[in-house]
Amino acid sequence: MPSVAVRSPAKINLCLGVGPVRRDGFHPLATVYQAIDLYDEVRATLQAPDEFSVVTHSLAEEHPDVPVGIDNIAVRAALLLQEHTGVSAGVALAIRKEIPVAGGMAGGSSDAAAALVACNELWGTGLTRAELEPLAAQLGSDVPFLLHGGNAVGAGRGERVTPVLARGSYHWVVAVAHEGLSTAAVYAEFDRLTASRRLPEPVVPDTLMAAMRSGDPEQLGAALSNDLAEAALSLRPELQDTLDMGAEVGALGAIVSGSGPTCLFLAEDEPHATDIATALAGTGLCSDVVQARGPVPGVRTI
């Protein structure tokens, strides 16, 4: 059977500003995304009309909460593309996961973006990335960004994406927590913690944009921010030990990734990243430590 294989990167949020909950239940966001070279791979194989299936490998074997069948976001992406284009073909999706599950790095969104691109090519539906964006936005806030990758500002609930011209390539250390965190649970905790506060509309800090234009990792490290960090740390106080350890061993910046519980550390260069990773790996504070580089492109055929 014909098949198409693609890979899609993880995302990190260099800043994540969160505003008061809207009437539709979403929060307005002001964020800067960066795609990093930690990838999930999706292979789409042609099936008989209206036959859809998904299997997952690697991390999914250790995380049985990864949805299967129609509940899997990659299958929902394929079904949405089928409905939008009117094709009748089916698809079998095989996903190899390297992006942490429930880790705040958009692993599910990455799979959805990959499924849209793979099925679009497999079925010959011929949509451009720009034409796939509205479908991606229906699937999740991070999905449109992952179609393109690089650096981008996200607005609305994160789905309105504008590329950012920036200098530099950055070296990150990714500390994967022993257990995942539900994005919904983190937002619920954010709402609880901020119930008595008057939250401003979120904006991307000028200091972060200036740091990205400069290409200086030290400036960037000082400008990292995340409004969801307080909520993630409230649910998982032990993450503070991971952040403190990264700072102690010289990281230029230490931050909770998105809704957590993955923690990110910015290094000066690759040898420095190796030093940070080695120090963190010896603490037992995290289940895995990975080095990554960004920015990288979004979904690509392999």
Steps between C-alpha positions, in 0.01 A plus 500: 500500500625855429626686808643837602727558800548838666659628815381789713691688771423581860425858592612706793361831620765766552232704669142409587273782609152390609201731534164461678278216386264594215131419475583210267716344772835578335765739625652768276869428454805698395784262433816452299537149366824333399520160331783275623658188354317246714267318262204269471474307172171409333461254213170513312410192293209496257201288605161415353238775511408614851742260672696685770743360757795610711784326681762666717851395597774598744378735771138396449592155631591663832203739496175308449308830522594572136159477328430236238245483223284802425603664829857537372555854372689374193195293397278802560731702273464241223121490538482880492705513179281230346184694587644827371620363166233239434743214438381152592837333557597365840837496676702299749718723717814371672648747750847476650513731800807673635328817623403456868135407556306761705826694528399848385687466170201443269559132427136438408482821296817398319338169404190683377707733281694201368179310419358797308814532287543124448137436404490808277791356304384137514151581376616760247265763638752772412438752777775750578626550855300824513188310397565238769525765772123541563470123541800499732343773713188286549717222643696701756669828581854380422425308180519793251847595625632147454410505131768766456741481795782748550417788734155659512276717713172334597187702581131428562510167681835441330365400159561836327863470400737764363860405411778679685826595333767429757869426518679209650471130562450396859599197705245366747497232766162331544433344841210254472302452821413160642128560440308711250264788574161564343483836324137532614603440862770768481260756355244413770765558765598826329137613522486405868822683585404814310130512593548807722739679263423740218692351210618731220478407136819306423778647287837372378770678703715751308805357674439159343458640150818705541688190619385303195609777266841508668559125479667518843418188706576678828243770422250237393549299817428805715182579302327158522161506677196279557176604671402134545812419702335589832212262429729218383717540811192507721399160362856365492711683761792266438558668162653793686788271602564423131494871407731587790747228405517625140567852622766375741695332220507816290197497268443842343127455550278247676128472428203267513409403143145611413257336741781278634625287656802492265767753599725681252849637544682729257872441450776715353601236245498124445780415750325710764174316425680169548627617840151603611346177372762288676444680830122467479513134397692415817243647738211258450265799483382414148425189299707608201722786387531592133702761313328687218562789262265762361356648296431231239238474222154356558354180355719351225476191281774245562 
